[in-house]
């Protein structure tokens, strides 16, 4: 039986005392992909940042395995969970390989020196995302799609059980979106990781997700498998699309 790697129960997220999304509940097992969808400003990023431990939760629980998220130290969390956020990271004077190497820092000593094993893990991660030929390229000189693959390799280097991504394909063209999602699906299955991500590309979400959470106006409006979620009535309701426009552009 597949192990549940991360779960949330009656989770409320927000800023200060202001609740952005209430009643978030899910569980993600080994090898599964959970996707958050919903309109801009619905709170998807806030949910992701909270379950990653970046924001303080307002209520409820987030469990990593059978232990509350709050019970982990920062270094322990870095070995359990890796995050790729929307913000474009632009480290100065770093090669693509050096960016990926930072993913090994949770495992290094106080001097941050990489062992031979660490270097081999970096090599494997760069090969997994087909970026080995750009190892010495300046990170700021490569394309958005290549940068995103570098950041995914960095996340892989942490050897996490759980991978969280916030709109990871926002800056990518269709070719690189397909390439990215192929890599992501392969990682989930081969490494038995739990993947949680947000995205606006509903066609891709329908194909790669095991479970989907729909977020609108501060609450989870629907949760289920893609065959349950991706029917016209649900999508029209979630995004406020009149039927005539839905039929015209998606029908």
N, C-alpha and C positions, 0 to 999 in steps of 0.2 A: 504494500500500500504506500502511495506517495506521501511524503511528509509535508505538512503545512509549514512553510518557511516564514510567512508574515501574515498577520491578520489584524483587523481593526474591529472594535465593537463600540457602538454608540459614540463614535468620535465626533467632536465638534472642533472646528478649526477657525482661526481668525487672527485679528491683531488687537492686542490689549483686551478690552472687554467686548469688542465688536465681533460677533459671530458672522463668518462668511459662509460656511457650509456646516450644516447640522446633520447628525444621524448617519455618518459614514460607516458602513459595515462591509467587510469583505474578508476572504482568505485566499491566499495564493499558494499553491503547492509547487513542488519541484517540477521544473520544465514547463510551467504555465506562464501565459502572458495575460495580464489584466490591463485593459485600456480604459482611460477616462475620456469621455467626450462631452461636449456641451458648448454653449455660446461663449464668445469672448467675455471675460469678466465674471464667469460663473463660479470661479474659485478652484479650478483644477490645479493650478500651480501652488496655491495655498495648501491644498490637501497633500500634494507631493512633498512640499517642503516640511510639512508637519510630520508626515510618516518617516521622513528622512532624518528627523531630529533637528532640523534647522530652525523651526518655529516651535514655540511652546504650545502644546495642545490646551484647549479650553475645557474639554471634558472627554470622558471615555478612555479607552485603552488602545495602545498599539503594541502587539506582541511580536517579538522575533523568536520564532519557535515557541517555546513555552515560557519565555522570560519577557517581562515588560521592557520596552525600549529604554525606559529611564534607568534600568539597572546596569546598562553598559557604559563603560568609559569611552572617551572619544576614540582611543586607539582600538579598543575592542570593536566599536561600531564600524570603523574603517575596514576591518577585516570581514565584517558580516555584510556590509551594505555599501554600494557605490552609487554615486549620483552624477548624472549628466544634465545640467540645467540649460535653459534656453539662451542665457546670456553668452554673447560671443567672447570667449576668452582670448586675450591677445598678449601673451607673455612676451616681454622684450628679450631679444637676443637669445632665444632658445630654439634649438632644432626640434623637429618632430619627435625624434627619439628622446630627447631630454624631457619633453613634456610627458611622454609615456612613462618614463622612468620615475616620475613623481608618484605614480601609482604604487610603487614599491615602498614608499617611505614608512607606511605603518609597520613594515616588517624589518626595517633597518635599525641599527643601534643609534646611539645619541649623535654620532657623527654623520649619519645618513649615507654611509658607504654601501654600495651595492656589492653583493657577493656574486660569484660566478653563477649560482642558481638564479639569483635575481635577474642577471643579464640574460639568461636563457629564457626566463619567463617573459621578459620584455620582447625578445626576439619572436617568441611564439605569439604574443599578443599582436604585434605589428603584422605578422604573417596572416593572422586570423582575419584582419581587416584589409589585407592587401595593400599595406603601406610600407612594406620593408624597403622598397626602392626609394622611398622619400625620407629615410631615417635621418639623413644629414641635411635635409632641406630646412630652411628657416620656416618656423611655424607660421609666421605672418605672411609668407610669400605663397603659400599653397592655397588652393581654392576652398570655398566654404564646405564643399562635400568632403574634401580631404581632411580639413580641420575637424569635422565632426567624426570622421573615422579615427583620427588620432585620439580624440577625447574618449571614444568608445574603447580604444585599445588601452588607454590609461585606466579606465574603469575595470577592464578585464584584468589588468595587472594586479589589482587589489585582491584578485581571486575571491570575489564576494559570493555569497549565497543569493543575494538579492541585488537587482539592478533597477534603478529608478531613473527615468528619462522624461524631461519636460519638453514636449514638442521638438523631438530630436531632428526632424526633417524639415523644419520651417524654412531653412535657407537653401534647400536642395532642389535641383531640377528632377524631372521624372525618372531619368536614368539612374541618378544617384539615390533617389528614394527607394527604388526597387532593389538596388544593390545593398543599401543599408538594412532594409527589412529582411532580406535574405540572410545577411550576416546575423542579425538579431535573433531570428527564428532558430538558426543553426546553433547559436550560443545557448539559447534556452534549453534546447533538447539535448545537445551533446554534453553540456556542463551541468545540466539539471538545475539551472538557476531559476528563481522566480523573477519575472520581469513586470514592472509596473510603469506605464507610460501614459502621457496625454498626447492627443493629436487631433487635427482637424480633418485629416484625409480619411473620410468615412469608408471609401472603397478599400483602402489598405486595412483599416481597423477591422472591417468585416472579415477579411481574409486571414489576418495573422493572430487575432485574439482568441483566447479560450473563454474569457469572460469580459463583460463590458459594464461600466458604471456610467449612467447618464446623470449629469449635474446641471441643474437649472434653478435659478432664484433661491439659492441657499439650501438646497436639499437634493437628495438622491431621488430622482423621479422614476428611475427604472434600473434594475440590475438583472443581468442574465447572460445567456450565451448569445453569440451573434445571430443565430436564427430567430431568437425571440426579440432581440433589440432592433435589428435592422429591417423593419417593415415600414412602409410609407407613413402610416398613421403616427408611429412613434417618432420618426425623424421630423415630420412636419410639426408635431407638437413641441419637440425639444428645441427646435430652432425657430419656431414661429413662422414657418413657410406656408403661404397660402397654397391650397391644393393645385390651382391652375399653374403656378410657377414650378411646383414640385414635378408635376407631370411633364411640363415643358422641358425642364433641364435634367431631370433624373428618370423620367418615366419610360 
